[in-house]
């Protein structure tokens, strides 16, 4: 463990169509929401699905692929790092933002949302999965 890194890997579905923007210096970027789902049993033994939303920031040439091949519902695998920033809103209150700066991604479904993978079940008690 001589090199510890800030690294995030997620698989999820896009929550919105990508919108590509350009900075004043001409660099392109997009901000996209990604939903990930966790399946677990609660204390009552019932299966519960929990959705987490993540904000992705994609910079540069990767946006060409995102714009052409992705839309709301597209399944993506992303790899990147956590970043934090803050700003002052219009009321003068400090707002904190956690984002994932995407280094690379892999499209796991086509534009219709069709994928060839199946859900990966939890490792404990596979016999009583709800699907």
C-alpha positions as a Markdown table, in Angstrom:
| # | Residue | x | y | z |
|---|---|---|---|---|
| 1 | Unk | 0.0 | 0.0 | 0.0 |
| 2 | Unk | 2.7 | 2.4 | -0.9 |
| 3 | Unk | 0.4 | 4.5 | -3.0 |
| 4 | Unk | -3.1 | 5.2 | -1.7 |
| 5 | Unk | -5.5 | 6.8 | -4.2 |
| 6 | Unk | -8.7 | 8.5 | -4.4 |
| 7 | Unk | -10.6 | 6.1 | -6.7 |
| 8 | Unk | -14.3 | 5.5 | -7.3 |
| 9 | Unk | -15.9 | 2.8 | -9.5 |
| 10 | Unk | -19.7 | 2.8 | -10.1 |
| 11 | Unk | -22.2 | 1.0 | -12.3 |
| 12 | Unk | -25.5 | 2.7 | -12.7 |
| 13 | Unk | -28.1 | 4.4 | -15.0 |
| 14 | Unk | -28.0 | 8.0 | -16.2 |
| 15 | Unk | -30.8 | 10.0 | -14.6 |
| 16 | Unk | -30.9 | 12.7 | -17.4 |
| 17 | Unk | -29.8 | 13.3 | -20.9 |
| 18 | Unk | -26.2 | 14.6 | -21.1 |
| 19 | Unk | -25.9 | 18.3 | -21.7 |
| 20 | Unk | -22.5 | 19.4 | -23.0 |
| 21 | Unk | -21.4 | 22.8 | -21.9 |
| 22 | Unk | -18.3 | 24.9 | -22.8 |
| 23 | Unk | -16.2 | 27.0 | -20.5 |
| 24 | Unk | -15.0 | 30.5 | -21.4 |
| 25 | Unk | -11.6 | 29.0 | -22.4 |
| 26 | Unk | -13.3 | 26.5 | -24.8 |
| 27 | Unk | -13.1 | 23.3 | -22.7 |
| 28 | Unk | -16.2 | 21.1 | -22.9 |
| 29 | Unk | -17.7 | 19.5 | -19.8 |
| 30 | Unk | -21.0 | 17.8 | -18.7 |
| 31 | Unk | -22.6 | 17.2 | -15.4 |
| 32 | Unk | -24.7 | 14.1 | -15.3 |
| 33 | Unk | -26.6 | 12.3 | -12.5 |
| 34 | Unk | -26.0 | 8.5 | -12.1 |
| 35 | Unk | -28.3 | 6.3 | -10.1 |
| 36 | Unk | -26.9 | 3.2 | -8.4 |
| 37 | Unk | -29.1 | 0.5 | -6.8 |
| 38 | Unk | -28.4 | -1.7 | -3.7 |
| 39 | Unk | -30.4 | -4.7 | -2.9 |
| 40 | Unk | -30.5 | -5.9 | 0.7 |
| 41 | Unk | -32.6 | -7.5 | 3.4 |
| 42 | Unk | -34.0 | -5.4 | 6.1 |
| 43 | Unk | -34.5 | -6.5 | 9.7 |
| 44 | Unk | -37.9 | -8.0 | 8.9 |
| 45 | Unk | -36.3 | -10.2 | 6.2 |
| 46 | Unk | -37.8 | -8.3 | 3.3 |
| 47 | Unk | -35.9 | -7.4 | 0.2 |
| 48 | Unk | -35.4 | -3.6 | -0.1 |
| 49 | Unk | -33.9 | -1.7 | -3.0 |
| 50 | Unk | -32.1 | 1.5 | -2.2 |
| 51 | Unk | -31.2 | 4.1 | -4.8 |
| 52 | Unk | -28.2 | 6.4 | -4.4 |
| 53 | Unk | -27.7 | 9.4 | -6.8 |
| 54 | Unk | -24.2 | 10.5 | -7.8 |
| 55 | Unk | -23.1 | 13.7 | -9.6 |
| 56 | Unk | -20.6 | 13.0 | -12.4 |
| 57 | Unk | -18.4 | 15.6 | -14.0 |
| 58 | Unk | -16.9 | 14.7 | -17.4 |
| 59 | Unk | -14.3 | 16.9 | -19.0 |
| 60 | Unk | -12.9 | 17.2 | -22.5 |
| 61 | Unk | -13.1 | 14.9 | -25.5 |
| 62 | Unk | -15.0 | 12.1 | -23.6 |
| 63 | Unk | -18.1 | 14.3 | -24.0 |
| 64 | Unk | -18.2 | 13.5 | -27.7 |
| 65 | Unk | -19.0 | 9.9 | -26.9 |
| 66 | Unk | -21.3 | 10.8 | -24.0 |
| 67 | Unk | -23.3 | 13.1 | -26.3 |
| 68 | Unk | -23.6 | 10.7 | -29.2 |
| 69 | Unk | -24.2 | 7.4 | -27.4 |
| 70 | Unk | -25.8 | 8.1 | -24.1 |
| 71 | Unk | -29.2 | 9.3 | -22.9 |
| 72 | Unk | -31.4 | 9.1 | -19.8 |
| 73 | Unk | -31.5 | 5.4 | -18.7 |
| 74 | Unk | -28.2 | 4.4 | -20.4 |
| 75 | Unk | -26.2 | 2.0 | -18.1 |
| 76 | Unk | -22.6 | 3.1 | -17.5 |
| 77 | Unk | -19.6 | 1.9 | -15.6 |
| 78 | Unk | -17.5 | 4.9 | -14.5 |
| 79 | Unk | -14.1 | 5.2 | -12.8 |
| 80 | Unk | -12.9 | 8.5 | -11.4 |
| 81 | Unk | -12.2 | 10.3 | -8.1 |
| 82 | Unk | -14.2 | 12.1 | -5.5 |
| 83 | Unk | -14.0 | 15.9 | -5.6 |
| 84 | Unk | -15.4 | 18.5 | -3.2 |
| 85 | Unk | -16.1 | 22.1 | -3.8 |
| 86 | Unk | -18.2 | 24.9 | -2.2 |
| 87 | Unk | -19.8 | 28.1 | -3.3 |
| 88 | Unk | -22.0 | 30.8 | -2.0 |
| 89 | Unk | -25.7 | 30.7 | -3.1 |
| 90 | Unk | -27.8 | 33.7 | -3.9 |
| 91 | Unk | -28.9 | 34.0 | -0.3 |
| 92 | Unk | -25.3 | 34.2 | 0.8 |
| 93 | Unk | -25.2 | 30.7 | 2.3 |
| 94 | Unk | -22.3 | 28.4 | 1.7 |
| 95 | Unk | -23.2 | 25.3 | -0.3 |
| 96 | Unk | -21.1 | 22.1 | -0.4 |
| 97 | Unk | -20.9 | 19.8 | -3.4 |
| 98 | Unk | -19.5 | 16.3 | -3.7 |
| 99 | Unk | -18.9 | 15.1 | -7.3 |
| 100 | Unk | -17.1 | 12.4 | -9.1 |
| 101 | Unk | -14.6 | 13.6 | -11.7 |
| 102 | Unk | -14.8 | 10.8 | -14.3 |
| 103 | Unk | -11.5 | 9.6 | -15.7 |
| 104 | Unk | -12.9 | 6.8 | -17.9 |
| 105 | Unk | -16.3 | 5.1 | -18.6 |
| 106 | Unk | -17.7 | 2.1 | -20.4 |
| 107 | Unk | -21.2 | 2.1 | -21.9 |
| 108 | Unk | -23.0 | -1.1 | -20.8 |
| 109 | Unk | -26.3 | -0.6 | -22.7 |
| 110 | Unk | -27.3 | 0.7 | -26.1 |
| 111 | Unk | -29.4 | 3.8 | -26.7 |
| 112 | Unk | -32.6 | 1.9 | -26.0 |
| 113 | Unk | -31.3 | 0.9 | -22.6 |
| 114 | Unk | -30.9 | -2.8 | -23.6 |
| 115 | Unk | -28.0 | -4.5 | -21.9 |
| 116 | Unk | -26.7 | -8.1 | -22.0 |
| 117 | Unk | -25.9 | -8.3 | -18.3 |
| 118 | Unk | -28.1 | -9.5 | -15.5 |
| 119 | Unk | -28.2 | -8.2 | -11.9 |
| 120 | Unk | -25.5 | -9.6 | -9.6 |
| 121 | Unk | -27.2 | -10.9 | -6.5 |
| 122 | Unk | -25.8 | -10.4 | -2.9 |
| 123 | Unk | -23.4 | -13.2 | -1.9 |
| 124 | Unk | -25.3 | -14.3 | 1.2 |
| 125 | Unk | -28.4 | -16.5 | 1.0 |
| 126 | Unk | -28.7 | -16.5 | -2.8 |
| 127 | Unk | -31.5 | -19.1 | -2.5 |
| 128 | Unk | -34.2 | -16.7 | -1.4 |
| 129 | Unk | -33.6 | -13.8 | -3.9 |
| 130 | Unk | -36.7 | -12.1 | -5.1 |
| 131 | Unk | -35.8 | -12.7 | -8.8 |
